[in-house]
Amino acid sequence: MMNHSKNYLKKIVLTLLIASCSVACFGCNTEKENNNSEEDTPMETMDISEAKLPLTFVHGDEDDASNADDTKAQQDAKEDATENTDDTSNTDTTDSNSPKSSTVANPEKNVAVTELVEVTDASGQPVTDSAGTVQTQVVNVTEQVKVTDASGQAVTDSAGTVQTQVVNVTEAQPATEATQATEAITYTPSYDVCRSYWLDMSQQSDFFFEGEFLVIEFQVNENIPDGNYPITFKKTDIASWDAVKWDPVCIDGEVAVNSDLTAQENLPDSDFGLKINSVAVKQGETATVTVDLANNPGFCGFVLEMEYDKSAMKIVSTSGGADFGNAVHYIVE
């Protein structure tokens, strides 16, 4: 009787894991997963010892059409911001987790030509200080130019006199750290979820390992602001052969783009824990993010979901970590 009850519990866990994996694979919502009844699944006729699902990753980057739309939207936003430079403010709208705006230096700017001249009083005499030193000031060099219309023709008054105006003399200079002109470019994050799932009940026991669990490589976009882009756990369904659902301590991470890393907690000394290890890169580089595991109580299946900013980076590679691979005989390419 006890064996029958234990076997029934395992079948329930198996059914829930299969249903959860199906949600991850086919994009069903959580309510649908919870409403699935046992008779709705074909698992009642499956031998538990034969239940296996390979390590699988599902993420939004596999939707090429969606990525194309996102890229075009970002490009359009950048062009719009460039065209409206004069109306743009440099107000910082960045919150603690998601960069919202950045500044980009112009390659060159027109700088007014200046000269040092003596300061004079109303009678035209030089102004001196108490020591008798003549005072000077920096002024813009100006010139008088003709006023022209849209076609380039000189504008005249009713008497036919050509109109003129005084303008500053300018010259083009490359932007430097001290003199560069900046324009605000708005950046809007767009979040997606990377789902991973795996199940192996063939050995009728749990798998035990510590260390490197999963590996995800991100290609960081070139035209994004400096900042810290979070990668966070959204779902952790982990079950053992004995029908126990584990709730690990989860430590989120980030990809710091040309920015200092935020301090992370360490994995717990005794409790079951998962940690997304933060990495620091520059725009255009590849960020290799690993997920580590500590104090593993033993499990035979899981569904994990991690959220990331797909506007900032694209997933280019996913795999099981070395320690996970050694434990479950998963081949890491």
Buried (B, 14 or more C-beta within 10 A) or exposed (E): EEEEEEEEEBBEBBBBBBBBBBBBBEEBEEEEBEEBEEEEBEBEEBEBEEBEBEBBBBBBBEEEEBBEEBEEEBEEBBEEBEEEEEEBEEEEEBEEBBBBBBBBBEEEBEBEEEEEEEEEEEEEEEEEEEEEEEEEEEEEEEEEEEEEEEEEEEEEEEEEEEEEEEEBEEEEEEBEEEEBBBBBBBBEBEBBBBBBBBBBBEEEEBBEBBBBBBBBBBBBBEEBBBBBBBBBBBBBBBBBBEBBEBEBBBBBBBBBBBBEEBEBEEBBEEEBBBBBBBBBBEBEBEBBBBBBBBBBEBBBBBBBBBBBBBBBBBBEEBBBBBBBBBBBEBEEE
